[in-house]
């Protein structure tokens, strides 16, 4: 019982230690069914805090309802994330995907003015690059790269081609 109260106090204290937090922790502990372990109850509290449920709401909701609320919140966060324009980063990643496809990547000069199309977190970049071929002649080639934005700093290249 003391351990459970300590865990719950710690979780509430992580969001600002105050008398109100202590009262919430005590309320939360009083709502814990006797057949539910302290660990499971603490996990439930962490999930509820993520969604923003008060202890009474959280105790009354079935776990499926809590998980559903979290999934909905994650979908909304992902939609907001994907709605942010990241065209400059997409061009950077697209150019990086094109370089290994060239015969002489060190000679590459991207013309700029890429065509960028976005559909959520998916981007298609089309542009041109000047680079030497196998004979040392500089040629202009069109390229097209499809990629997905995974996080602020990570992208996945789905397809890259140079004509």
C-alpha positions as CSV (number, residue, x, y, z in Angstrom):
1,X,0.0,0.0,0.0
2,X,2.8,2.4,0.9
3,X,4.7,1.5,-2.3
4,X,1.6,2.1,-4.4
5,X,1.1,5.5,-2.8
6,X,4.7,6.3,-3.4
7,X,4.5,5.3,-7.1
8,X,1.4,7.4,-7.6
9,X,2.8,10.3,-5.8
10,X,5.9,10.1,-7.9
11,X,3.8,10.1,-11.1
12,X,1.8,13.1,-10.0
13,X,4.9,14.9,-8.8
14,X,6.5,14.5,-12.2
15,X,3.9,17.0,-13.4
16,X,4.4,19.5,-10.6
17,X,4.6,18.7,-6.9
18,X,1.9,20.4,-4.9
19,X,-0.7,19.7,-2.3
20,X,-3.2,19.3,-5.1
21,X,-1.0,16.6,-6.6
22,X,-0.8,14.8,-3.3
23,X,-4.6,14.9,-2.9
24,X,-5.0,13.5,-6.4
25,X,-2.6,10.7,-5.6
26,X,-4.5,9.8,-2.5
27,X,-7.8,10.0,-4.4
28,X,-6.3,7.8,-7.1
29,X,-5.1,5.2,-4.6
30,X,-8.6,5.2,-2.9
31,X,-10.1,4.4,-6.3
32,X,-7.9,1.4,-6.9
33,X,-9.8,-1.9,-6.7
34,X,-8.3,-4.3,-4.2
35,X,-7.8,-7.0,-6.9
36,X,-5.8,-4.7,-9.2
37,X,-2.0,-4.6,-8.6
38,X,-0.2,-1.4,-7.8
39,X,1.9,-1.8,-11.0
40,X,-1.2,-2.2,-13.2
41,X,-2.9,0.8,-11.5
42,X,0.2,2.9,-12.0
43,X,0.3,1.9,-15.7
44,X,-3.3,2.9,-16.0
45,X,-2.6,6.3,-14.3
46,X,0.3,6.9,-16.7
47,X,-2.0,6.2,-19.7
48,X,-4.8,8.4,-18.3
49,X,-2.4,11.3,-17.6
50,X,-1.2,11.1,-21.2
51,X,-4.8,11.5,-22.4
52,X,-5.6,14.1,-19.8
53,X,-8.2,12.2,-17.8
54,X,-8.9,13.0,-14.2
55,X,-8.6,10.1,-11.7
56,X,-12.4,9.7,-11.4
57,X,-12.8,9.6,-15.2
58,X,-9.9,7.2,-15.5
59,X,-11.2,4.8,-12.8
60,X,-14.6,4.7,-14.5
61,X,-13.4,4.0,-18.0
62,X,-12.6,0.5,-19.2
63,X,-9.0,0.1,-20.5
64,X,-10.3,-0.3,-24.0
65,X,-11.8,3.2,-23.7
66,X,-8.5,4.6,-22.4
67,X,-6.5,2.9,-25.2
68,X,-9.0,4.1,-27.8
69,X,-8.6,7.7,-26.5
70,X,-4.8,7.4,-26.7
71,X,-5.0,6.0,-30.3
72,X,-7.3,8.9,-31.3
73,X,-4.9,11.4,-29.7
74,X,-1.9,9.8,-31.6
75,X,-3.8,9.9,-34.9
76,X,-4.5,13.6,-34.3
77,X,-0.9,14.3,-33.4
78,X,0.3,12.5,-36.5
79,X,-2.1,14.5,-38.7
80,X,-0.8,17.8,-37.2
81,X,2.8,16.6,-37.6
82,X,2.1,15.7,-41.3
83,X,0.3,18.9,-42.0
84,X,3.5,20.9,-41.2
85,X,5.3,21.8,-44.4
86,X,8.7,20.1,-44.6
87,X,9.4,20.7,-48.3
88,X,12.9,22.0,-47.8
89,X,13.9,18.9,-45.8
90,X,12.1,16.7,-48.4
91,X,14.3,18.2,-51.1
92,X,17.4,17.6,-49.1
93,X,16.5,13.9,-48.5
94,X,15.5,13.5,-52.2
95,X,18.8,14.9,-53.4
96,X,20.6,12.5,-51.0
97,X,18.7,9.6,-52.5
98,X,19.6,10.6,-56.1
99,X,23.3,10.9,-55.5
100,X,24.0,7.1,-55.3
101,X,22.2,6.6,-58.6
102,X,24.6,8.8,-60.5
103,X,27.8,7.5,-62.2
104,X,29.8,10.4,-60.7
105,X,27.9,11.7,-57.7
106,X,30.7,14.1,-56.7
107,X,30.1,16.0,-59.9
108,X,26.4,16.5,-59.2
109,X,24.9,20.0,-59.4
110,X,21.2,20.2,-58.7
111,X,19.4,22.9,-60.7
112,X,17.0,23.9,-58.0
113,X,13.4,24.8,-58.5
114,X,12.2,21.2,-57.6
115,X,8.5,20.4,-58.0
116,X,7.3,19.4,-54.5
117,X,4.0,17.6,-54.0
118,X,2.7,16.6,-50.5
119,X,0.0,14.2,-49.4
120,X,0.1,14.1,-45.6
121,X,3.5,12.8,-44.7
122,X,4.2,11.6,-48.2
123,X,6.3,13.7,-50.6
124,X,7.1,13.4,-54.2
125,X,10.1,15.5,-55.4
126,X,10.8,16.1,-59.1
127,X,13.8,18.0,-60.4
128,X,16.9,18.0,-62.5
129,X,20.6,17.3,-61.8
130,X,23.7,17.9,-63.9
131,X,26.4,15.2,-63.5
132,X,29.1,13.5,-65.4
133,X,28.3,10.2,-67.1
134,X,30.8,7.3,-67.5
135,X,32.6,9.1,-70.3
136,X,33.1,12.4,-68.3
137,X,30.5,14.3,-70.2
138,X,28.2,16.5,-68.1
139,X,24.5,15.6,-68.7
140,X,21.3,17.0,-67.3
141,X,18.9,14.3,-66.0
142,X,15.5,14.4,-64.5
143,X,14.9,12.7,-61.2
144,X,11.8,11.7,-59.2
145,X,11.9,10.7,-55.5
146,X,9.0,9.5,-53.3
147,X,9.5,9.6,-49.6
148,X,7.7,9.5,-46.3
149,X,8.4,11.8,-43.3
150,X,8.7,9.6,-40.2
151,X,9.8,12.2,-37.7
152,X,11.3,15.6,-37.5
153,X,14.7,14.2,-38.5
154,X,14.0,10.9,-40.2
155,X,12.6,10.1,-43.6
156,X,12.1,6.9,-45.6
157,X,12.8,6.8,-49.3
158,X,10.2,4.8,-51.1
159,X,11.4,5.2,-54.6
160,X,14.2,7.1,-56.4
161,X,14.8,7.2,-60.1
162,X,17.0,9.2,-62.5
163,X,16.1,9.3,-66.2
